[in-house]
Amino acid sequence: MAARSPLPLGNRAPLRPSVIPSHSLPLKPFCLTPQNQYKHCNSLFYFIPSSSSLHHRLTPIPALDSDLPGPLHQESVRLKSNESFEQWDSLTAKFAGAANIPFLLLQMPQIILNARNLLAGNKSALFAVPWLGMLTGMLGNLSLLSYFAKKKETEAVVIQTLGVVSIYVVISQLAMAEAMPLPHFVFTSIVVASGLVLNFMNYFDLLNAGIWRFWEDFITVGGLSVLPQVMWSTFVPYIPNSIFPGAIAFVVAVVAVVMARMGKLSEKGVQFVGSISGWTATLLFMWMPVAQVWTNMLNPDNIKGLSAFSMLLAMIGNGLMIPRALFIRDFMWFTGSTWASIFYGWGNLICLYCFNNISREFFLAATAGLYIWLGIALWRDTKVYGYSSPLRSLKELVFGP
């Protein structure tokens, strides 16, 4: 993406985050194992909150331009009540911040369990945690961290950083148990250290624009290569085991990045290439429920291993993000959070209910809570923007004003 001159901190507009994720952040996704099967893991964070206060009305931007900063009007002519607008701004930021609680509750058990097994000398137990899935999740978190760091979304940067660090802790435990090859661990450590340093230097405007562009290109190529490969591997052995999808995507990503840097693409093309890393990370997280549903269909007995409490926390954590994503008109963030809340959290509760693993009361209460919350978010957003229908808010979210 073309370099932009940094704005003084005092003049920076609150910018839109994407998305997801973790720990945006964390769901408990299904991770790809070396045997090309998906297993439950505790390592990913999903989409992250932004606590920036919007003192003026946001101008929505098209979904394709989610990666770009959005301008703010100095005056709001459509808002019926500035006070109501700012109150909802503050509340949505607090809701998104509160999502950290369920996400953090999802992360600690895996780390503690791994530590206990290591101390007991039971290294073989850690082989059940797929290092390849952890690595995939970390790439998604690093991509989202870069997205938020560029937009100066402070809380999002902090939480995505926690997501990266928590996955790295798990990967370090796997390396100590020799469940992850040492060369892969060394390379991962270099990428993590470099990514954290570069992101925080860029956040504080201490990084050369050329170095930052190189890092963006790196995560763009990496993310676009991983996504189709993970999607393909979901359906192995029903389709041939092959690295062809990832290889083709790698070549396409390299060509697209090179053309963008050489000025061979239109302005829209350059914007599209710049948004690839965020969207691939979002789509990777969104693919997790698909992989899980597929696994449930093939092996219904696996449903007994799902935790209803974990699924509920995943639904709540991502649901708390939705009002903020809608309010600041971030289509990428909204898509990831809504998908994860409905298809991952609530979708798995449906599976658990259908197989009599949870009570009807539990399922109905969770269902009612989710859809009442979504209704409140749409109604409140419509009201503070002074619209007559929530469809207007959704239209702006997707297509811009």
N, C-alpha and C positions, 0 to 999 in steps of 0.2 A: 504494500500500500504506500502511496506517495507520502513523503514526510510532511508533517504540518508544523508550523511554527508554534511553539508552546505558548499558551496564554498565561498571563500572570494569574497566580492563584486566586486573587481577589475577583477576577473577572470570569472565572471558569463557571460554565453552566453545569448543573447536575446532569450527568449523562446517563445514557441508557445502558444497563447491563444486559447480558444475554441470558447459555446458558445454562444451562445450567447450569446444579448440580448440582455441595457437598457436598463439601462433604456432601456442594451444592451439590452438594454437595451432597449426605449420604443416605443414600438408600442402601439397602443391602441388595446389590445387583447380582445377576448370575454372571460368573466370570468364565472365560475360555480356558480350559485346561489343556495340557500338552496332548491329551488324547482327543482333542477337538470336541469336548463335551462341555456343557455349561454347568457350573456348580455355584452354589450359593456362597457369597463372600461378603465381607463387612468393610470393604476398603474404599468405596467411592462416596465422595460428597457430591451434592448436586448443586442446584442453582442458589445464588447467594443474594442476600439483601443489600439494599443501598439505603443509607440513612441521610443522604444529602437532602437538604431542605429546598424545595422549589418555591421560591418567593414570587415567581411569575409563571404565567401559563406556558406549559410545554407545547411546542409545535410538533405534532406527530410527524414521523418520517416513514417512507415506504419500508416494508419488511426487508427488502433486499439490502437496504442501507442501515440495518441495525447496527453495523459496526461503526457507523459514523456518528460524531457528536451532533446533537440536535440543537438548533437555535431556540432562544427564548424570546418571547415578546416582552418588551418593557412594560407594556400595559395590557391588561386583560379586559377585552370588551365584551366577552361572552360569559364571563363568570358572574353569576348572580350574587355570590357572596364570597369575598376574599377570605373572610374568617373561616367559612365552611371549607373552602378549598385547602387552606393551610392546615386546618385541623385534620382533614383526611390525609393530606400529605404526611403529617406527623404520625398519624395512626398506622398508615401502610408501612412506613419505615419501621415502626415498632413491631408490627406483625412479622415483617420479614426478619427482623433481628431475633424475635422470639423463636423462629424456626431453628436457630442454632441448638436449642435445647434438645428437641427430639433427634436431630442429626447426631449430636455428640453422644447421646445415649445409645445410638446404634453402633458407634465406632469402638468404644472401649472394651466391650466383652471379648472381641477377637484378639486384641493386643494382650489383654490380661491372660486369656487362655493360652496363647502362644508362649508367653513368658513362663507360665506355670509348667508347661510341657518341657520347655528348655531347661528349667531349673531341676526338673525331675529326671532329666536325661532321656525323655521320650521324644527324640527328634523325629521319629517316623510319623508322629501325629501331625506334624507341620506339612507333610507331603499332601495332605488333603486340601491345603490352601493353594490354589493355582497361581504361580508367580506370573504367568503370562497374562492372566486376567488383571492382576494388580498393576502390571506394567501398562496395560491398555488404559486402565482407569487413571493412572498417573498422567499419561499423555493428555487425556481429556481435561484433567484438573489444571495442568500447566497451560493448556490452550485458553481455558477460561480465565485463569489468573492474568494472562497477558491481555486478554480482552478488557478485563476490569481495570488493570493497572493503567492502560492507555486512556481509559475514561475517568480515571481518578475517583473510582467508587471505593472509598476507603474501607468500609465494612466488608464489601465483597472481596477486596484484596486480602484482608486479614483471614476471612473464612476459607477462601480458596487456598491460601498458604497453609492453613491448618490441615486442609484436605491433602495437599501434597505431602506435608510432613508426616501425617498419620499413615499414609500408604507407604511412605519410605521406611517408617518404623517397622511395619509388617514385612516389607521386603528384606530389611536388615535381619529380622528374625528368621526368615526363610533361608537367607544366605548362611547364617550361623548354623542352621540345621542341615546345611548342604542340600536343601530342597530347591535352591536356585543356583545355577552355574555361576562360579566366581567371576568369569569374564563379563557376563551379562550384568552382574551386580556392580562391577567397577564402572562399566559404561553408564549404567543407570545413575550411579552416584555423581558422575561427572555432569550428566544432563540436568539432574536435579539441582546441584550446586550452581551451575551456570544459569539455569532458568530463574532461580530465586534471586540471584545477584542482579541479573539483567533486568528483571521485572521491577525490583525495588529501586534500582538506579533510574529506570525510566519513570517510575512513579514520582520521584523527587527531581525530575528534569536534570539528571546528572549524566545521562547516557547520550553518546553520539548517535545521530539519526541513522547513519549507515549501519552501525552495529545492531540497532533495534530492528531495522528492516531485514537484516540477515536472520535474526532470531524469528521474526514473524514468518519468513519464508520457510524456515526449518520446521516450525510447528504446523504450517499449512501443508507442506509435503508429507510430514509424518501422519497428521490426522487424516488426510484424504487417502493415504495408503492403507491405514489400519481399518477404517470404517467398512469398505466393501469386503475386506478379508474376513472380518469378524462376522459380517452378515452371511457370507458364503459358508463359513465354518459351522454356523448354527445348524445347518441341515445335513452335515456329514453324519452318518455314512449313506444317507439317502441320495446324495449327490457325490461325485468323486472328490476326494481330498486333493486340493490344488492350491498353489500360491498364485495362480494366474490372475485372479481378481485384484489382489494387492499389487502385483507387479504392473498390471495395466494402469491402475490408479496412480501408482508412483510415477510412471512415465508421463501421464496426463498432467499430474500436479507439477512436475518439474517444468514441462513445456509451458504451462499456464503462468507459472511464476517468472520464468525467464522472459516470456513475451511481455508480461506486465512491467518488468523492470527495464526492458528495452524500449518501452513506449509503443509497442505494436498493438496495444488494445485500446479500445475507446475508454472514456471516463467511466462509463457504467461497467465495462469489463474489468477495469482496475479495481473498482469498488467491490465487484463480485469476488475477485480473487482475494481481496483483503478480508472479506467476511467468511471465507471458507473455513478457516481454523475454528471460529466460534460455532459455526453451523455443524461442522463434522463432530465436534465435541458434544453438541446438543443431540445430534442424531444418534451418536453412539450410546448416550445415556437412554435415549428413547427406545433404542433397540433392545435394551435389557428386558423389559416386560414381554416383548415379542418372543425372545428366546426362552423366557420362563414359561409362557403359555405353551409353546411348542414342546418343551420338556415335560410339562404337566400332561399334555395329551399323550405323549409316548409312554410316560411312566407315572401313572396316577398315584402309585404308592409314594412317590417323592413328595406329594402334597403334605403327607404327615410330618415331614421335616420342616415345613414352613411354620414360622412363629406368627400367630395372629397379632400379637403385641407389636412385633417388628413391622408388620405390614400396616398396622394402624399408625405407628409413628411415622412411617414413610408417607402415608396419606396426609397426615396432619402437617408434617414439616414442609412438604411441597405445597400443600394448600395454603399455608400461611404466606407463601411467596406471591400467590396469584394476584391479590389486590394491588400490590406494589408494581408488579410487572404491567398490569393493565393501566394503572394510573399514569406511569411514565411512558406508556405506549412503546414498550420494548417487546416486539413480536417474538424474538428469539427466546427470551427469558420466559414469556408467557406460555409459549408452546411447550417448552421443556417442563415447566412446573406443572401445567395442567395435565399434560400427558402422564407424567410420573404420578401425580396424585390420583388420577382417575384409573389409568390402565395398570399402573404398578401396584399402588396401595389398595385402592378399592377393587380393582380387578382380581387381585389375589385373595381378597376377602370373599369375593364371589365364589372362587374355586374352593376355598376352605368351607364355605357354607354349603355348597352343593355336595361336598363329600362328608358333611356332618361333623366337621372338625371345630366348628364354632356354633354357638346357639343362634336361634332366630333373633332373639332380643339384641344380642351383640351386633349382628349384621345390620338389622334395621336401624339401630341407633347410629351406627357409623355411616350408613347410607343417608339417613336424614340429616345428620350433622354436616356431611360433605356438601350436599346439594342446597341446603339452607345457606351455608357459608358462601357458595358460589353465587347464589341469588342475591345475597346482601352485597357482595363485592360489585356485581353488575349494577344493582340499583343505586348504591352509593356513588359509584363512579359517574353514572348518568346524571345524578342530581348535582354533584359538585361542578360538573362541566356545563350544567344548564341545558342538557339535551332532553328530548321528549321520549327517547327510546334507547335501550341499551344496545340496539343494533348499530346506532351511530358510533358508540364507543368502539365496538368490535370492528366496524368498517375502518375507522381511523387507525386502529391497531394494525390492521393488515395492509391497508393501502395508503395510509397517510391522509392528510386533510383534503 
